[in-house]
Amino acid sequence: MKKEYDFSKGIKGKFYTEAGKIEIPVYLDKSVKDFYINAAVKKNTSVDSIINSILKKEMELIKSISGNE
């Protein structure tokens, strides 16, 4: 390691990502992806918002069944 580093040309926050806003790749079967793309187009929304809604409902269902609220 160097004794000193020059950060004079650094950009503050260049690699900062707000918590909860990190995107991760999710690989879906073609039929599943196509279904939700069509649903998003019909509802004039994004596939992300539809999938998030479905997963949140699934989380609530699992919590209610397992008693972990």
N, CA, C and O of each residue as an XYZ file, in Angstrom:
276
protein
N       0.833     -1.181      0.000
C       0.000      0.000      0.000
C       0.875      1.241      0.000
O       1.964      1.261      0.573
N       0.373      2.263     -0.651
C       1.070      3.540     -0.629
C       0.871      4.195      0.732
O      -0.098      3.915      1.437
N       1.809      5.072      1.089
C       1.658      5.811      2.340
C       0.544      6.839      2.223
O      -0.145      7.120      3.204
N       0.361      7.406      1.028
C      -0.682      8.403      0.801
C      -1.339      8.160     -0.550
O      -0.713      7.641     -1.475
N      -2.589      8.535     -0.652
C      -3.330      8.447     -1.905
C      -3.861      9.827     -2.251
O      -4.266     10.585     -1.369
N      -3.858     10.150     -3.536
C      -4.331     11.455     -4.000
C      -5.793     11.335     -4.425
O      -6.096     10.722     -5.449
N      -6.684     11.911     -3.651
C      -8.110     11.898     -3.958
C      -8.591     13.234     -4.505
O      -9.794     13.494     -4.543
N      -7.664     14.078     -4.926
C      -8.045     15.420     -5.380
C      -8.945     15.386     -6.618
O      -9.722     16.314     -6.843
N      -8.846     14.339     -7.409
C      -9.687     14.227     -8.609
C     -10.856     13.264     -8.394
O     -11.561     12.904     -9.336
N     -11.043     12.861     -7.160
C     -12.134     11.943     -6.838
C     -13.489     12.627     -6.923
O     -13.597     13.846     -6.784
N     -14.512     11.827     -7.152
C     -15.884     12.331     -7.232
C     -16.655     11.771     -6.044
O     -16.818     10.558     -5.909
N     -17.128     12.672     -5.182
C     -17.847     12.259     -3.985
C     -19.153     11.549     -4.360
O     -19.945     12.063     -5.150
N     -19.363     10.364     -3.784
C     -20.603      9.625     -3.996
C     -20.691      8.874     -5.310
O     -21.762      8.378     -5.662
N     -19.599      8.777     -6.041
C     -19.634      8.134     -7.361
C     -20.152      6.696     -7.288
O     -20.888      6.260     -8.174
N     -19.784      5.971     -6.264
C     -20.174      4.571     -6.153
C     -21.223      4.333     -5.069
O     -21.514      3.188     -4.725
N     -21.786      5.407     -4.535
C     -22.799      5.292     -3.487
C     -24.117      4.809     -4.083
O     -24.560      5.304     -5.120
N     -24.734      3.843     -3.419
C     -26.059      3.361     -3.800
C     -26.947      3.414     -2.571
O     -26.606      2.856     -1.528
N     -28.078      4.078     -2.691
C     -29.005      4.194     -1.573
C     -29.473      2.803     -1.154
O     -29.784      1.960     -1.995
N     -29.517      2.582      0.144
C     -29.966      1.286      0.664
C     -31.358      0.973      0.130
O     -32.237      1.834      0.121
N     -31.546     -0.242     -0.306
C     -32.850     -0.648     -0.826
C     -33.022     -0.389     -2.306
O     -34.056     -0.735     -2.878
N     -32.030      0.213     -2.937
C     -32.143      0.543     -4.353
C     -31.146     -0.242     -5.205
O     -30.915      0.100     -6.365
N     -30.567     -1.277     -4.643
C     -29.594     -2.071     -5.382
C     -30.342     -3.011     -6.316
O     -31.280     -3.694     -5.905
N     -29.925     -3.039     -7.559
C     -30.563     -3.924     -8.530
C     -29.763     -5.212     -8.644
O     -28.539     -5.193     -8.773
N     -30.468     -6.318     -8.594
C     -29.829     -7.611     -8.772
C     -30.493     -8.303     -9.957
O     -31.690     -8.133    -10.189
N     -29.723     -9.077    -10.701
C     -30.339     -9.770    -11.833
C     -31.227    -10.916    -11.347
O     -30.872    -11.654    -10.428
N     -32.369    -11.042    -11.978
C     -33.282    -12.146    -11.692
C     -33.573    -12.816    -13.026
O     -34.016    -12.166    -13.973
N     -33.326    -14.095    -13.092
C     -33.498    -14.827    -14.341
C     -34.789    -15.634    -14.290
O     -34.943    -16.536    -13.467
N     -35.709    -15.295    -15.179
C     -37.014    -15.944    -15.224
C     -37.110    -16.845    -16.446
O     -36.455    -16.614    -17.462
N     -37.940    -17.877    -16.328
C     -38.245    -18.687    -17.507
C     -38.901    -17.782    -18.545
O     -39.562    -16.804    -18.196
N     -38.715    -18.111    -19.808
C     -39.250    -17.275    -20.883
C     -40.757    -17.099    -20.769
O     -41.270    -15.996    -20.959
N     -41.468    -18.174    -20.460
C     -42.931    -18.074    -20.373
C     -43.363    -17.152    -19.230
O     -44.328    -16.401    -19.368
N     -42.653    -17.208    -18.108
C     -42.965    -16.338    -16.968
C     -42.669    -14.887    -17.332
O     -43.482    -13.997    -17.085
N     -41.506    -14.661    -17.917
C     -41.114    -13.306    -18.309
C     -42.104    -12.722    -19.304
O     -42.542    -11.582    -19.148
N     -42.458    -13.488    -20.316
C     -43.402    -13.008    -21.335
C     -44.759    -12.672    -20.727
O     -45.373    -11.666    -21.080
N     -45.221    -13.518    -19.812
C     -46.510    -13.283    -19.163
C     -46.517    -11.941    -18.434
O     -47.454    -11.156    -18.580
N     -45.473    -11.681    -17.652
C     -45.439    -10.447    -16.861
C     -45.105     -9.219    -17.696
O     -45.507     -8.110    -17.342
N     -44.391     -9.389    -18.777
C     -44.183     -8.263    -19.698
C     -45.521     -7.850    -20.293
O     -45.840     -6.662    -20.340
N     -46.306     -8.823    -20.747
C     -47.635     -8.526    -21.305
C     -48.547     -7.896    -20.255
O     -49.287     -6.960    -20.558
N     -48.499     -8.404    -19.024
C     -49.322     -7.834    -17.952
C     -48.916     -6.392    -17.671
O     -49.773     -5.539    -17.441
N     -47.621     -6.117    -17.687
C     -47.134     -4.757    -17.433
C     -47.577     -3.802    -18.533
O     -47.965     -2.667    -18.256
N     -47.521     -4.259    -19.775
C     -47.956     -3.421    -20.894
C     -49.444     -3.107    -20.758
O     -49.854     -1.959    -20.930
N     -50.252     -4.119    -20.450
C     -51.701     -3.917    -20.306
C     -52.035     -2.955    -19.169
O     -52.985     -2.178    -19.268
N     -51.249     -3.008    -18.082
C     -51.512     -2.144    -16.926
C     -50.735     -0.828    -16.995
O     -50.817     -0.002    -16.086
N     -49.989     -0.646    -18.066
C     -49.188      0.568    -18.251
C     -48.266      0.815    -17.050
O     -48.212      1.916    -16.501
N     -47.554     -0.227    -16.668
C     -46.621     -0.148    -15.546
C     -45.377     -0.950    -15.887
O     -45.258     -1.467    -16.998
N     -44.456     -1.057    -14.950
C     -43.222     -1.800    -15.211
C     -43.333     -3.233    -14.699
O     -44.118     -3.536    -13.801
N     -42.535     -4.090    -15.292
C     -42.472     -5.479    -14.836
C     -41.972     -5.500    -13.391
O     -42.450     -6.291    -12.578
N     -41.012     -4.632    -13.074
C     -40.477     -4.562    -11.712
C     -41.579     -4.331    -10.688
O     -41.621     -4.998     -9.655
N     -42.470     -3.389    -10.972
C     -43.519     -3.073     -9.994
C     -44.491     -4.239     -9.831
O     -44.961     -4.499     -8.724
N     -44.795     -4.934    -10.911
C     -45.691     -6.094    -10.819
C     -45.034     -7.212    -10.016
O     -45.654     -7.780     -9.117
N     -43.790     -7.527    -10.337
C     -43.074     -8.594     -9.628
C     -42.912     -8.231     -8.153
O     -43.085     -9.089     -7.288
N     -42.580     -6.969     -7.853
C     -42.464     -6.539     -6.456
C     -43.778     -6.719     -5.712
O     -43.782     -7.186     -4.573
N     -44.890     -6.356     -6.334
C     -46.203     -6.525     -5.697
C     -46.488     -7.991     -5.396
O     -46.949     -8.338     -4.309
N     -46.211     -8.830     -6.358
C     -46.451    -10.268     -6.185
C     -45.582    -10.826     -5.064
O     -46.065    -11.576     -4.216
N     -44.312    -10.467     -5.058
C     -43.403    -10.987     -4.035
C     -43.756    -10.462     -2.643
O     -43.637    -11.192     -1.660
N     -44.186     -9.214     -2.554
C     -44.599     -8.672     -1.254
C     -45.834     -9.396     -0.728
O     -45.918     -9.688      0.465
N     -46.792     -9.689     -1.605
C     -47.982    -10.445     -1.193
C     -47.598    -11.852     -0.748
O     -48.140    -12.374      0.226
N     -46.667    -12.454     -1.461
C     -46.185    -13.788     -1.103
C     -45.487    -13.758      0.257
O     -45.659    -14.670      1.066
N     -44.704    -12.714      0.507
C     -44.043    -12.567      1.806
C     -45.062    -12.478      2.935
O     -44.905    -13.120      3.974
N     -46.109    -11.677      2.728
C     -47.152    -11.539      3.746
C     -47.869    -12.863      3.983
O     -48.187    -13.203      5.123
N     -48.123    -13.605      2.920
C     -48.767    -14.911      3.053
C     -47.890    -15.859      3.867
O     -48.377    -16.532      4.775
N     -46.615    -15.911      3.546
C     -45.686    -16.784      4.275
C     -45.608    -16.375      5.741
O     -45.600    -17.228      6.628
N     -45.549    -15.065      5.994
C     -45.499    -14.581      7.382
C     -46.756    -14.970      8.146
O     -46.675    -15.390      9.300
N     -47.916    -14.835      7.511
C     -49.168    -15.150      8.205
C     -49.297    -16.647      8.473
O     -49.833    -17.051      9.505
N     -48.814    -17.457      7.561
C     -48.877    -18.913      7.746
C     -47.905    -19.367      8.826
O     -48.236    -20.213      9.656
N     -46.702    -18.798      8.807
C     -45.675    -19.236      9.756
C     -45.769    -18.529     11.103
O     -45.116    -18.938     12.063
N     -46.575    -17.474     11.182
C     -46.725    -16.745     12.435
C     -45.617    -15.748     12.690
O     -45.517    -15.209     13.792
N     -44.779    -15.490     11.693
C     -43.689    -14.511     11.826
C     -44.138    -13.165     11.296
O     -43.962    -12.871     10.114
N     -44.703    -12.363     12.139
C     -45.192    -11.054     11.678
C     -44.309     -9.991     12.117
O     -44.558     -8.821     11.824
